[in-house]
Amino acid sequence: MVSRRLTGRGDTFAGYRSRLVEALRARGIRDLAVLKAFAETPRHLFVPEALRPRAYDDAALPIGNGQTISQPFTQARYLEALGLRGSERVLEIGTGSGYQTALLCALAGQVFSVERVRALALRAQQALRQAGVTNASVLLGDGTLGWSDYAPYHAILVAAGGPEVPPPLAAQLAPGGRLLMPLGDRGAQILTLVERTGDGADLRRTPLGDARFVPLVGEHGFDA
Ligand code: SAH
């Protein structure tokens, strides 16, 4: 949940935020819950101070440690594809700035997020606290191993591109669950929706379009 204090009157970024929401709508984002999450989540708290004036541009921005906060439109497409209803337990791999974590928290019940870079994990935790988000947990570690303590997950979102779905993530996906991941090589990937069909271990894959994410680095990803 996002506190009203930061998103209500007196929030100097409110105008920029509603313009971002309009830009997302103009580009075809229709899911009202997703648009509401963008309207209520203070992106400026998740970007480096010097970039705050650009916090609500529909653009990827550097967040330090060679990583980027993804473009809002890309994140919105991701979130639409997950089709969250408000009560799910979600696993996110690649916390980064924590912004997408906050969006997920507005759309789901509980969010468990794994980040391998200590400085980013710490900063994200701090920004989530500042934003008043209370349903996120951040773990420092290799996300290609998942986070087995809270499995299974109704949805898994991988925010970095890898060659293959890491087997631990497939194993931690609940029956009927959805996993989104950019699949490909280090330079270019195809955003892929992976669904665990009803009762069995079968995974159904649907390509959703081209993507360009930072590499997923870990035991079941690329070498560092
Ligand atoms: N969605 C994020 C941006 C994620 S960028 C945001 O809104 O800011 C991708 C992140 O994945 C980076 O922070 C990178 O450090 C992290 N990452 C890469 N490989 C990882 C792994 N194996 N486990 C956890 N995090 C990983």
Residues whose N, C-alpha, C, O or C-beta is under 5 A from the ligand:
A	BS01	SAH	Q67 T68 I69 S70 I93 G94 T95 G96 S97 G98 Y99 Q100 V114 E115 R116 V117 L120 G141 D142 G143 T144 A159 A160 V214 P215 L216 V217 G218
